[in-house]
């Protein structure tokens, strides 16, 4: 995905996601490294269920904004209230986080808030980040 495509992220709602997310134990795995403004990840359920779920640094604006300004503002408001803003770019889903860089703690917090948004006990969600 190029920087020009990043701004195609739009707000979405958790209830637009597949039903299996609320019914199965989940494992989110990082598909690359935490060093990018957008980290690609995959959320897996039981069997063959998979969902591309990226974590996006909404405050990155150079060399181009990663998300549109309305999404960035909503991301900050949502985070302030203890939630996370779900976003979508075509077939990819994401979580917009009000930061300019990611670390493991921020990723885990975003996924904890996501679990709450889809009514899943956070103990049913595992995070896999390779060193």
N, CA, C and O of each residue as an XYZ file, in Angstrom:
524
protein
N       0.842     -1.178      0.000
C       0.000      0.000      0.000
C       0.885      1.237      0.000
O       1.824      1.325      0.791
N       0.602      2.179     -0.863
C       1.403      3.388     -0.944
C       0.832      4.453     -0.022
O      -0.301      4.347      0.449
N       1.649      5.500      0.233
C       1.179      6.582      1.089
C      -0.071      7.241      0.512
O      -0.948      7.660      1.268
N      -0.167      7.339     -0.807
C      -1.336      7.974     -1.420
C      -2.613      7.208     -1.088
O      -3.685      7.808     -1.007
N      -2.516      5.896     -0.896
C      -3.686      5.089     -0.587
C      -4.077      5.152      0.882
O      -5.200      4.795      1.238
N      -3.167      5.599      1.737
C      -3.469      5.650      3.162
C      -4.695      6.489      3.461
O      -5.511      6.106      4.300
N      -4.845      7.627      2.794
C      -5.933      8.530      3.132
C      -7.295      8.000      2.697
O      -8.304      8.674      2.905
N      -7.350      6.829      2.106
C      -8.620      6.213      1.754
C      -9.319      5.597      2.967
O     -10.451      5.128      2.849
N      -8.669      5.592      4.121
C      -9.288      5.070      5.341
C     -10.497      5.924      5.697
O     -10.432      7.153      5.695
N     -11.595      5.254      6.001
C     -12.821      5.925      6.422
C     -13.317      5.291      7.715
O     -13.019      4.132      8.005
N     -14.072      6.058      8.485
C     -14.630      5.521      9.728
C     -15.578      4.369      9.426
O     -16.265      4.356      8.404
N     -15.599      3.418     10.325
C     -16.536      2.297     10.203
C     -17.079      1.998     11.592
O     -16.676      2.619     12.576
N     -17.970      1.070     11.659
C     -18.592      0.694     12.932
C     -18.291     -0.766     13.238
O     -18.278     -1.596     12.329
N     -18.049     -1.091     14.499
C     -17.755     -2.489     14.859
C     -18.852     -3.467     14.453
O     -18.559     -4.619     14.132
N     -20.121     -3.026     14.462
C     -21.203     -3.955     14.105
C     -21.213     -4.296     12.622
O     -21.977     -5.163     12.198
N     -20.376     -3.629     11.821
C     -20.252     -3.971     10.403
C     -19.289     -5.138     10.177
O     -19.148     -5.614      9.050
N     -18.640     -5.590     11.221
C     -17.655     -6.671     11.126
C     -18.339     -8.029     11.159
O     -19.493     -8.126     11.576
N     -17.647     -9.079     10.727
C     -18.255    -10.424     10.708
C     -18.695    -10.905     12.101
O     -18.050    -10.606     13.106
N     -19.790    -11.645     12.135
C     -20.337    -12.152     13.399
C     -19.394    -13.093     14.126
O     -19.421    -13.144     15.356
N     -18.554    -13.845     13.408
C     -17.697    -14.828     14.052
C     -16.733    -14.186     15.056
O     -16.243    -14.865     15.957
N     -16.458    -12.886     14.910
C     -15.555    -12.216     15.853
C     -16.068    -12.286     17.284
O     -15.280    -12.397     18.222
N     -17.370    -12.222     17.454
C     -17.941    -12.266     18.793
C     -18.186    -13.659     19.323
O     -18.642    -13.823     20.455
N     -17.886    -14.671     18.515
C     -18.215    -16.040     18.895
C     -17.004    -16.925     19.145
O     -17.154    -18.029     19.668
N     -15.808    -16.470     18.783
C     -14.632    -17.338     18.837
C     -13.492    -16.674     19.602
O     -13.449    -15.452     19.746
N     -12.572    -17.500     20.090
C     -11.324    -16.962     20.626
C     -10.547    -16.394     19.456
O     -10.581    -16.949     18.358
N      -9.845    -15.288     19.682
C      -9.185    -14.569     18.603
C      -7.693    -14.437     18.847
O      -7.243    -14.310     19.986
N      -6.929    -14.469     17.758
C      -5.493    -14.229     17.809
C      -5.174    -13.184     16.743
O      -5.434    -13.400     15.559
N      -4.604    -12.041     17.171
C      -4.146    -11.021     16.237
C      -2.648    -11.184     16.093
O      -1.923    -11.214     17.088
N      -2.175    -11.291     14.850
C      -0.739    -11.421     14.618
C      -0.258    -10.309     13.711
O      -0.939     -9.909     12.767
N       0.917     -9.825     14.014
C       1.572     -8.771     13.248
C       2.165     -9.389     11.993
O       2.843    -10.414     12.059
N       1.911     -8.769     10.854
C       2.400     -9.291      9.577
C       3.728     -8.662      9.154
O       4.251     -8.997      8.091
N       4.274     -7.771      9.954
C       5.532     -7.087      9.613
C       6.222     -6.621     10.876
O       6.439     -7.399     11.806
N       6.568     -5.328     10.903
C       7.204     -4.767     12.094
C       6.371     -3.604     12.610
O       5.464     -3.123     11.931
N       6.690     -3.163     13.812
C       5.976     -2.046     14.421
C       6.527     -0.688     13.999
O       6.126      0.334     14.556
N       7.425     -0.655     13.040
C       8.112      0.592     12.707
C       7.389      1.459     11.687
O       7.870      2.549     11.377
N       6.267      1.023     11.159
C       5.568      1.776     10.114
C       4.406      2.572     10.699
O       3.971      2.320     11.823
N       3.912      3.532      9.927
C       2.749      4.317     10.335
C       1.474      3.481     10.294
O       0.479      3.806     10.941
N       1.523      2.415      9.533
C       0.414      1.469      9.462
C       1.010      0.086      9.565
O       1.825     -0.305      8.728
N       0.616     -0.658     10.577
C       1.108     -2.028     10.688
C      -0.015     -2.973     10.274
O      -1.151     -2.865     10.736
N       0.333     -3.877      9.412
C      -0.635     -4.844      8.909
C      -0.696     -6.022      9.858
O       0.328     -6.540     10.305
N      -1.898     -6.427     10.151
C      -2.094     -7.569     11.021
C      -3.255     -8.410     10.532
O      -4.044     -7.989      9.687
N      -3.337     -9.607     11.085
C      -4.418    -10.524     10.738
C      -5.047    -11.022     12.025
O      -4.355    -11.464     12.943
N      -6.351    -10.947     12.080
C      -7.110    -11.466     13.210
C      -7.670    -12.811     12.791
O      -8.383    -12.915     11.792
N      -7.344    -13.840     13.561
C      -7.774    -15.202     13.235
C      -8.702    -15.735     14.319
O      -8.508    -15.507     15.513
N      -9.701    -16.445     13.860
C     -10.589    -17.140     14.769
C     -10.357    -18.633     14.611
O      -9.329    -19.061     14.085
N     -11.307    -19.409     15.063
C     -11.208    -20.857     14.920
C     -11.334    -21.233     13.444
O     -12.000    -20.546     12.670
N     -10.694    -22.313     13.078
C     -10.809    -22.784     11.699
C     -10.173    -21.831     10.713
O      -9.044    -21.380     10.905
N     -10.906    -21.530      9.659
C     -10.385    -20.726      8.551
C     -10.738    -19.244      8.649
O     -10.424    -18.486      7.731
N     -11.370    -18.816      9.714
C     -11.783    -17.417      9.818
C     -10.580    -16.494      9.949
O      -9.721    -16.689     10.809
N     -10.531    -15.472      9.073
C      -9.448    -14.478      9.086
C     -10.014    -13.119      8.706
O     -10.948    -13.011      7.912
N      -9.420    -12.085      9.296
C      -9.805    -10.716      8.973
C      -8.547     -9.855      8.993
O      -7.836     -9.814      9.997
N      -8.270     -9.168      7.888
C      -7.167     -8.217      7.873
C      -7.511     -7.060      8.787
O      -8.494     -6.357      8.552
N      -6.715     -6.849      9.832
C      -6.977     -5.791     10.805
C      -5.669     -5.060     11.080
O      -4.808     -5.552     11.809
N      -5.535     -3.879     10.486
C      -4.325     -3.080     10.628
C      -4.463     -2.124     11.799
O      -5.571     -1.799     12.227
N      -3.333     -1.683     12.308
C      -3.323     -0.645     13.328
C      -2.624      0.556     12.706
O      -1.497      0.461     12.220
N      -3.317      1.683     12.733
C      -2.897      2.860     11.983
C      -2.590      4.010     12.932
O      -3.399      4.344     13.798
N      -1.418      4.611     12.766
C      -1.019      5.791     13.539
C      -1.701      7.011     12.927
O      -1.248      7.528     11.906
N      -2.769      7.465     13.537
C      -3.569      8.539     12.952
C      -2.867      9.892     12.954
O      -3.257     10.778     12.193
N      -1.846     10.077     13.783
C      -1.175     11.374     13.868
C      -0.012     11.537     12.894
O       0.617     12.594     12.869
N       0.286     10.526     12.099
C       1.359     10.668     11.113
C       0.841     11.523      9.956
O      -0.198     11.223      9.368
N       1.577     12.590      9.638
C       1.153     13.505      8.574
C       2.255     13.781      7.559
O       2.041     14.549      6.621
N       3.420     13.179      7.720
C       4.519     13.420      6.785
C       5.033     12.104      6.248
O       5.254     11.185      7.037
N       5.230     11.965      4.987
C       5.127     12.970      3.934
C       3.689     13.252      3.495
O       3.448     14.199      2.746
N       2.742     12.448      3.948
C       1.333     12.681      3.645
C       0.522     12.139      4.821
O       0.975     11.228      5.513
N      -0.668     12.685      5.053
C      -1.498     12.165      6.145
C      -1.833     10.695      5.925
O      -2.087     10.260      4.802
N      -1.826      9.949      7.010
C      -2.162      8.525      6.931
C      -3.679      8.338      6.877
O      -4.176      7.437      6.202
N      -4.399      9.185      7.584
C      -5.865      9.153      7.566
C      -6.378     10.567      7.287
O      -5.673     11.539      7.558
N      -7.581     10.695      6.755
C      -8.158     12.026      6.549
C      -8.350     12.746      7.895
O      -8.508     12.103      8.932
N      -8.335     14.052      7.864
C      -8.448     14.849      9.090
C      -9.697     14.532      9.914
O      -9.578     14.436     11.136
N     -10.876     14.366      9.334
C     -12.041     14.011     10.166
C     -11.860     12.678     10.906
O     -12.319     12.532     12.040
N     -11.207     11.727     10.281
C     -10.947     10.436     10.930
C      -9.964     10.629     12.077
O     -10.136     10.043     13.146
N      -8.929     11.449     11.863
C      -7.945     11.715     12.912
C      -8.608     12.370     14.127
O      -8.353     11.970     15.263
N      -9.447     13.360     13.893
C     -10.134     14.040     15.007
C     -11.037     13.071     15.764
O     -11.042     13.061     16.995
N     -11.803     12.255     15.034
C     -12.687     11.289     15.687
C     -11.890     10.250     16.461
O     -12.309      9.800     17.527
N     -10.742      9.874     15.918
C      -9.859      8.919     16.590
C      -9.451      9.452     17.971
O      -9.475      8.709     18.952
N      -9.080     10.726     18.050
C      -8.689     11.324     19.329
C      -9.855     11.346     20.309
O      -9.685     11.012     21.482
N     -11.022     11.731     19.844
C     -12.196     11.784     20.707
C     -12.558     10.396     21.220
O     -12.818     10.208     22.408
N     -12.572      9.447     20.326
C     -12.908      8.069     20.694
C     -11.920      7.522     21.721
O     -12.327      6.909     22.708
N     -10.623      7.741     21.493
C      -9.582      7.257     22.408
C      -9.721      7.915     23.770
O      -9.561      7.259     24.799
N     -10.018      9.205     23.780
C     -10.198      9.957     25.036
C     -11.291      9.322     25.895
O     -11.223      9.359     27.124
N     -12.295      8.740     25.244
C     -13.413      8.108     25.957
C     -13.180      6.617     26.212
O     -14.113      5.890     26.553
N     -11.939      6.164     26.048
C     -11.615      4.780     26.369
C     -11.969      3.774     25.302
O     -12.032      2.574     25.569
N     -12.203      4.256     24.083
C     -12.584      3.380     22.984
C     -11.545      3.490     21.878
O     -10.573      4.235     22.003
N     -11.752      2.748     20.798
C     -10.872      2.843     19.636
C     -11.738      3.003     18.392
O     -12.797      2.386     18.276
N     -11.276      3.837     17.465
C     -12.028      4.092     16.226
C     -11.734      3.001     15.208
O     -10.584      2.810     14.813
N     -12.769      2.288     14.784
C     -12.599      1.314     13.712
C     -12.675      2.056     12.384
O     -13.457      2.992     12.218
N     -11.839      1.612     11.437
C     -11.771      2.242     10.126
C     -11.729      1.153      9.055
O     -11.507     -0.023      9.343
N     -11.950      1.581      7.812
C     -11.952      0.623      6.705
C     -11.377      1.285      5.465
O     -11.614      2.463      5.197
N     -10.611      0.493      4.711
C     -10.028      0.936      3.448
C     -10.243     -0.213      2.463
O      -9.431     -1.135      2.391
N     -11.330     -0.154      1.712
C     -11.661     -1.268      0.828
C     -11.978     -2.503      1.653
O     -12.873     -2.477      2.498
N     -11.249     -3.582      1.413
C     -11.459     -4.828      2.146
C     -10.666     -4.908      3.447
O     -10.862     -5.833      4.235
N      -9.767     -3.940      3.681
C      -8.966     -3.930      4.909
C      -9.710     -3.186      6.002
O     -10.324     -2.146      5.763
N      -9.643     -3.734      7.198
C     -10.180     -3.075      8.377
C      -9.000     -2.584      9.204
O      -7.878     -3.071      9.061
N      -9.266     -1.624     10.060
C      -8.183     -1.101     10.879
C      -8.680     -0.477     12.167
O      -9.876     -0.277     12.380
N      -7.709     -0.179     13.016
C      -7.945      0.547     14.257
C      -7.099      1.801     14.198
O      -5.880      1.715     14.054
N      -7.722      2.969     14.308
C      -6.997      4.232     14.285
C      -6.597      4.596     15.708
O      -7.439      4.684     16.601
N      -5.309      4.804     15.902
C      -4.754      5.096     17.225
C      -4.134      6.493     17.183
O      -3.407      6.803     16.239
N      -4.399      7.348     18.181
C      -3.919      8.731     18.152
C      -2.454      8.862     18.566
O      -2.138      9.475     19.586
N      -1.576      8.284     17.771
C      -0.134      8.325     18.027
C       0.595      8.520     16.701
O       0.010      8.380     15.627
N       1.881      8.844     16.799
C       2.694      8.967     15.581
C       3.652      7.794     15.424
O       4.317      7.673     14.395
N       3.730      6.929     16.430
C       4.521      5.700     16.317
C       3.916      4.658     17.259
O       3.253      4.993     18.241
N       4.158      3.408     16.940
C       3.568      2.315     17.713
C       4.614      1.589     18.545
O       5.794      1.533     18.199
N       4.142      1.041     19.642
C       4.933      0.106     20.435
C       3.991     -1.026     20.858
O       2.782     -0.950     20.635
N       4.537     -2.051     21.455
C       3.728     -3.220     21.814
C       2.604     -2.865     22.782
O       1.501     -3.399     22.666
N       2.867     -1.971     23.736
C       1.827     -1.588     24.697
C       0.642     -0.920     24.009
O      -0.510     -1.204     24.336
N       0.922     -0.033     23.058
C      -0.151      0.663     22.353
C      -0.960     -0.306     21.498
O      -2.185     -0.204     21.431
N      -0.283     -1.239     20.850
C      -0.976     -2.257     20.054
C      -1.909     -3.069     20.949
O      -3.070     -3.286     20.604
N      -1.407     -3.512     22.086
C      -2.234     -4.309     23.006
C      -3.417     -3.502     23.526
O      -4.525     -4.027     23.637
N      -3.192     -2.240     23.844
C      -4.297     -1.396     24.329
C      -5.344     -1.197     23.238
O      -6.541     -1.256     23.520
N      -4.919     -0.963     22.008
C      -5.868     -0.805     20.905
C      -6.705     -2.075     20.731
O      -7.915     -1.997     20.521
N      -6.068     -3.229     20.818
C      -6.796     -4.493     20.651
C      -7.697     -4.787     21.852
O      -8.750     -5.405     21.689
N      -7.307     -4.360     23.045
C      -8.167     -4.511     24.224
C      -9.435     -3.678     24.035
O     -10.538     -4.144     24.320
N      -9.273     -2.449     23.553
C     -10.424     -1.580     23.313
C     -11.286     -2.133     22.174
O     -12.512     -2.035     22.217
N     -10.651     -2.705     21.171
C     -11.387     -3.323     20.072
C     -12.230     -4.493     20.587
O     -13.390     -4.640     20.201
N     -11.654     -5.315     21.450
C     -12.397     -6.443     22.015
C     -13.655     -5.941     22.731
O     -14.733     -6.516     22.583
N     -13.508     -4.890     23.490
C     -14.668     -4.321     24.187
C     -15.715     -3.835     23.168
O     -16.915     -4.006     23.380
N     -15.252     -3.231     22.067
C     -16.170     -2.699     21.048
C     -16.984     -3.792     20.378
O     -18.117     -3.554     19.959
N     -16.415     -4.997     20.272
C     -17.143     -6.101     19.631
C     -17.732     -7.059     20.669
O     -18.141     -8.173     20.342
N     -17.767     -6.602     21.930
C     -18.382     -7.359     23.035
C     -17.721     -8.708     23.270
O     -18.395     -9.716     23.478
N     -16.389     -8.712     23.234
C     -15.618     -9.922     23.498
C     -14.777     -9.675     24.738
O     -14.135     -8.631     24.854
N     -14.772    -10.617     25.658
C     -13.918    -10.517     26.835
C     -12.464    -10.472     26.372
O     -12.039    -11.318     25.584
N     -11.708     -9.505     26.850
C     -10.322     -9.344     26.395
C      -9.467    -10.578     26.692
O      -8.413    -10.752     26.080
N      -9.893    -11.420     27.602
C      -9.153    -12.652     27.888
C      -9.275    -13.666     26.753
O      -8.536    -14.650     26.717
N     -10.199    -13.430     25.831
C     -10.360    -14.311     24.669
C      -9.567    -13.831     23.467
O      -9.663    -14.413     22.386
N      -8.771    -12.758     23.647
C      -7.980    -12.203     22.558
C      -6.503    -12.334     22.892
O      -6.059    -11.925     23.965
N      -5.759    -12.898     21.976
C      -4.311    -13.053     22.126
C      -3.624    -12.194     21.067
O      -4.143    -12.011     19.965
N      -2.450    -11.671     21.417
C      -1.669    -10.850     20.507
C      -0.341    -11.543     20.275
O       0.346    -11.927     21.221
N       0.018    -11.700     18.995
C       1.257    -12.372     18.628
C       2.134    -11.379     17.867
O       1.826    -10.993     16.739
N       3.238    -10.972     18.510
C       4.204    -10.069     17.887
C       5.559    -10.762     17.945
O       6.087    -11.021     19.026
N       6.109    -11.057     16.789
C       7.425    -11.703     16.736
C       8.510    -10.662     16.974
O       8.371     -9.496     16.605
N       9.577    -11.106     17.592
C      10.702    -10.206     17.851
C      11.576    -10.045     16.634
O      12.570     -9.320     16.679
